[in-house]
């Protein structure tokens, strides 16, 4: 089980460590986002280093949006020096949609190329240039995936390509439909994917029916069932109901053969929402 923290817009570690403390002992790893939504926060590299120093197991999200290959490689090496070895490689959101829309995107590499660099640093101890690295890092490389209700002829080619690029685990976008989750993981299992990597399905506590409708309309590939939206509409306390729904999903997803776990995200809420959902799940 992993959970996501958006690093604060703060020049001190206080708020970050306060939020992470709520997850101590509840999750196996704490993801720190890298400019999610193309918005400025404390850097994911700094946040991951602070978490590692405080005894947490960080999962460092790294996007290709803001840095060229020189900076990305240097930052990966620096992260390893701080004990941050779990990496989730992402392309990154469009800067035009962020808090500094005039920013110029870089995208010198794509996420698969970045995975290859991390895997090469680990396995061969060399930079892309061929220069040798002192003390190669024991990176654990991750990729993102989109859970779908697979058609009869669907093949997980995109995820297989990421595995070929070095991915050892995958965390997915939100999946609030247990039937879809079963069919998606079953197909991955049939294709041998779950024998190659651990797959963690994305879930999270939903704050309200309005938020659920927004997610349906704005998050690509996300579908929140009508029955779930109705539960939130009819609830006396929508936030509490959203946490209960998340806990129920944790319980149901535990029963899916081949699924390695869940990744819990709550971008519109504080970290205590994640902690409470986990506690409810038992």
Phi, psi and omega in degrees: 000129176234159179222156186251137173239133171273117180305143183287160171274077187212145179261027173219165183270356190303307184294319179302310183290330177296316179292316182296327181298330179295339183259355184299129180082353181259330184233161180272339180202150180243111177285140171240126186284155181247086179062047180302138183068016183058032179252149184281130172219182165306143183296145179297328180294315178294317181298317180296320179296319178295321179293317179299318180294337181265010174090011177268166175254095184281149168246108186276116174276134183230120178257156180271357189293319196255348188226148175277180187295331178295310181293319180298314180296317179298319180292323177297316179297317178296321178298317180298323179296337177266005179083021179258102188248341180273125186235134170244112185269128184224158175287315181104149183283157181295124180302332181299340181261004184261197184273354174226072188297346178279354181297144180266124177288151181259294179049046175295327178235159167259174188296325180291322177295323179292321175301318180298320178296314180298318180293324179290320175301319182288310191275327184246346179066033180228153173282167174304332179284346183100353178294141181282148181249134175282132178057074179305142185276143179275062184297146171242107195265131181239158180228161174262154175214163180248111178290135181226166170273101194289128171297166185301326184261011184286139175234140181280057186296321182296317180290323177296323177295324178290324175298318178296336179273355176124358182294136179244346172211164179222137172244136188256168168297168179307141173221105183257010183244101182304323180294318177295318179301316179300313183291323179295310180293323178300319179292319177299321179294318179297326181274001177082007182294316185288349172277343183262325182217161172271130180251127178245121180281137178280131175218179177179157175287129181266134189280332183191168175296322178299318178295321179298317179295322177298317180298318178300323185271341189237343180258113184301130176082358182263129175229119175260121185301151179301323180297323178292318179298320178296319177302318181291321179296321186273349184288142174294322178234098185296322180297316179296321179294322178297323178290323177295319178298318178298317179298320178297322178294319177303313181297318181290321184288338175300336185269359183276116179298133178093346179277128183281334182164199180232156175238119188257127181235140178215064187297335182266004184227173176275166186296338180296337176295321177293314180300320181291319179299318179296317180297321178295326181291335178081000000 
